[in-house]
C-alpha cells in the first residue's frame, strides 16, 4: 500500500502530535521539527503500528481477549514495555488511544525493502547499517545487551567468559542480532543453529538440540522466570562490541514521521518516562554477570 499524503486539514491531528506543546510560548516551538508538519500516514487519521505475532512478554503483556487474532498478548492493551512506549509516543504526537491501530508484521519483513502498510513497527528491531539502507529507524527507545540462556546444571551454565562458550552448540532466531552476535563475537567451533522463531529456539534448548540460546537480556529473564524453558538460567549477558546495540522503531524509507517520533522520544527521555517504563516492565533485567 502506498502512503497517502495527509492534507493540511487532516494533518492537524499530527500537527498537535508533533506540536501540542509547541503551541505555547518559548523556544520549544522552534526546536520541534513537526511544528509545521507535512507528514503522511498509511490510513489517516489513524496511526497504524505494527509488531510481530506472537507478541511476547515482557515487550507486550495483558493477554488476549476471546477471538483475538493476537497470540499471547494483544498490543492494544498498552501493557508491556513496547506497547507502553508506543502509546506514550502516540500521546506525544497528539493521538488518543482509540486513534491507534495495531497490525501484525513478521519480524524479518518489517525491515525488508519496499512499501509498508504501517506508520512504524516496534518489535525489538536493533539498528543495523545494512537494515537502514532499506528502512528508516527512530532514535533508541531501549539500549540492550544480548544474553545467554542454558539449562541449569549443564557444563555451559558454568561459563564465565566468551572463550568458555566456544565448544558449545548455540542457537538463535534467524535474522536477529542475537544470531549475529554468536557468529561475529562468540565464534563457536560448532556451527550455530538458526531457527524461524523464538519458540523454536526454546524447543531446541528443551530437547537438548542446542546447549544454549542467545536472546536479548529482558527476554532472557522472561524465558527463565516464567518457566518458558523449564530449569533454564541466565548464564550472563554479553558486552556490547562495536557500539551499544539499541532498538529503534522502523519506518518506510524517507517517511517524514520519523522526525516527529524522534522529537517525541527526546521528550519522553527528558521527562523520565522511558526510564519509568523500563523499571515497570523490564526491572528483572538486572544483575546478570557479564561474559567477557
LINVEN-V175070 format. One record per residue. N is the residue number from 1. SS is DSSP state (H for helix, E for strand, - for the rest). PHI is phi in degrees with one decimal (999 if undefined). NEAR is the number of other ideal C-beta (glycine too) atoms within 8 Angstrom. Layout:
# LINVEN-V175070
n->[N N]
ss->[SS SS]
phi->[PHI PHI]
near->[NEAR NEAR]
This chain:
# LINVEN-V175070
n->[1 2 3 4 5 6 7 8 9 10 11 12 13 14 15 16 17 18 19 20 21 22 23 24 25 26 27 28 29 30 31 32 33 34 35 36 37 38 39 40 41 42 43 44 45 46 47 48 49 50 51 52 53 54 55 56 57 58 59 60 61 62 63 64 65 66 67 68 69 70 71 72 73 74 75 76 77 78 79 80 81 82 83 84 85 86 87 88 89 90 91 92 93 94 95 96 97 98 99 100 101 102 103 104 105 106 107 108 109 110 111 112 113 114 115 116 117 118 119 120 121 122 123 124 125 126 127 128 129 130 131 132 133 134 135 136 137 138 139 140 141 142 143 144 145 146 147 148 149 150 151 152 153 154 155 156 157 158 159 160 161 162 163 164 165 166 167 168 169 170 171 172 173 174 175 176 177 178 179 180 181 182 183 184 185 186 187 188 189 190 191 192 193 194 195 196 197 198 199 200 201 202 203 204 205 206 207 208 209 210 211 212 213 214 215 216 217 218 219 220 221 222 223 224 225 226 227 228 229 230 231 232 233 234 235 236 237 238 239 240 241 242 243 244 245 246 247 248 249 250 251 252 253 254 255 256 257 258 259 260 261 262 263 264 265 266 267 268 269 270 271 272 273 274 275 276 277 278 279 280 281 282 283 284 285 286 287 288 289 290 291 292]
ss->[- - - E E - - - - - - H H H H H H - - - H H H - - - - H H H H - - - - - - - - E E - E - - E E E E E E - - - - - - - - - - - - - - - - - - - - - - - H H H - - - H H H H H H H H H H H H - - - - H H H E E E E E - - H H H H - - - - - - - - - E E - - - - E - - H H H H - - E E E E E E E E E - - E E E E E E - - - H H H H - - - - H H H - - - - E E E E - - - H H H H H H H H H H - - - - - - E E E - - H H H H H H H H H H - - - - E E E E E H H H H H H H H H - - - - - - E E E E E E E - - - - - - - E E E E E E E - - - - H H H H H H H H H H H H H H - - H H H H H H H H H H - - - - - - - E E -]
phi->[999 -81.7 -68.2 -103.2 -67.7 -87.4 -72.9 -57.3 -64.0 -76.0 -76.7 -56.4 -61.6 -75.2 -59.5 -66.6 -56.6 -89.0 -152.3 -56.3 -74.4 -69.9 -72.0 -78.1 -74.6 102.7 -70.7 -59.1 -61.5 -80.7 -90.2 -81.3 -69.8 -113.0 -60.7 -130.3 -75.1 -129.3 -79.2 -140.2 -127.4 -68.2 -137.3 -62.7 -93.6 -80.0 -96.9 -99.3 -117.6 -114.9 -158.2 -77.4 -130.4 -71.4 -102.7 -84.9 -69.5 -83.8 -76.1 -135.9 -150.7 99.0 73.4 -133.3 -73.7 -59.9 85.3 -70.2 -76.5 -86.1 -98.7 73.2 -142.9 -91.3 -59.1 -73.9 -68.7 78.0 -104.3 92.3 -61.2 -69.6 -62.6 -63.8 -64.5 -59.0 -72.1 -65.4 -64.9 -58.0 -64.0 -61.9 -83.3 95.3 -90.8 -82.5 -57.5 -69.5 -83.7 -97.5 -119.7 -103.7 -132.4 -78.2 -146.4 -56.7 -52.7 -66.8 -75.3 -60.6 -110.5 -77.4 -60.9 116.8 -61.5 -115.9 -102.4 -128.7 -82.8 -153.5 -116.4 -126.4 -162.5 50.5 -93.7 -76.2 -66.7 -140.2 -52.8 -64.0 -68.1 -69.8 -75.0 -105.2 -138.8 -101.5 -113.5 -78.0 -64.2 -67.2 -108.6 -164.7 -89.7 -134.9 -112.8 -81.8 -143.9 -115.4 -112.1 -146.8 -84.4 -55.4 90.4 -82.2 -55.6 -67.3 -66.3 -94.6 -64.7 -126.0 -152.1 -61.8 -60.0 -69.4 -89.8 -58.0 -76.2 -95.6 -88.7 -114.9 -145.8 -164.4 -68.4 -65.5 74.2 -101.3 -70.0 -62.6 -67.1 -59.3 -64.7 -59.0 -69.5 -85.6 -113.0 -82.5 50.5 -67.2 -74.0 -91.8 -61.5 -68.6 -95.5 -116.3 -127.5 -69.0 -136.3 -63.5 -58.3 -66.7 -65.1 -58.9 -63.9 -65.9 -67.7 -60.4 -82.4 78.5 -72.9 -131.2 -87.1 -156.6 -123.1 -108.8 -143.5 -69.0 -59.4 -60.2 -65.6 -60.8 -67.7 -67.3 -58.7 -77.7 -73.6 -91.0 74.0 -61.0 -125.4 -60.1 64.4 -87.8 -137.1 -83.2 -67.9 169.4 -109.1 -102.4 -69.7 -71.9 -120.4 82.7 109.7 -66.3 -73.4 -144.5 -90.5 -133.1 -75.8 -107.7 -129.7 -60.0 -54.5 84.5 -68.7 -67.9 -64.1 -60.1 -64.4 -64.7 -66.2 -61.4 -63.6 -63.1 -63.7 -58.1 -65.6 -65.8 -67.7 -61.5 -82.6 82.1 -67.0 -63.2 -63.0 -63.1 -68.3 -63.8 -65.2 -69.6 -109.1 -122.0 -65.2 -68.8 -79.9 -137.9 84.1 -75.1 -62.5 -93.7 -95.4 -100.3]
near->[6 4 11 9 6 11 6 5 5 9 13 8 11 16 13 11 15 18 14 7 8 11 7 7 3 5 5 9 12 6 6 12 9 15 11 5 13 6 12 10 15 12 7 9 7 9 11 13 16 15 14 10 8 9 15 10 10 12 14 16 11 10 8 9 6 4 3 7 4 13 7 10 18 13 14 7 12 8 10 16 14 13 18 13 14 12 11 13 13 13 9 11 14 12 11 6 8 4 10 14 8 12 9 10 13 7 11 8 7 14 10 7 5 5 7 12 9 11 10 13 15 13 13 9 15 11 12 8 6 5 12 10 5 9 13 11 13 14 8 10 12 11 6 12 10 14 15 18 16 15 10 8 5 8 6 12 11 6 13 7 8 10 5 9 15 10 6 12 11 17 15 15 14 8 6 10 9 12 14 9 13 14 9 7 9 11 7 13 4 8 4 12 10 8 12 5 7 10 7 10 15 12 8 13 17 8 6 5 8 12 9 15 14 16 14 11 14 13 13 16 13 13 13 13 7 7 6 8 12 5 7 12 10 12 12 12 14 15 8 8 6 3 4 5 11 11 10 12 13 15 16 9 8 5 11 10 13 13 10 16 14 11 13 14 14 9 10 13 10 6 6 7 9 13 8 8 12 11 8 9 13 11 8 9 9 5 2 12 6 8 15 5]
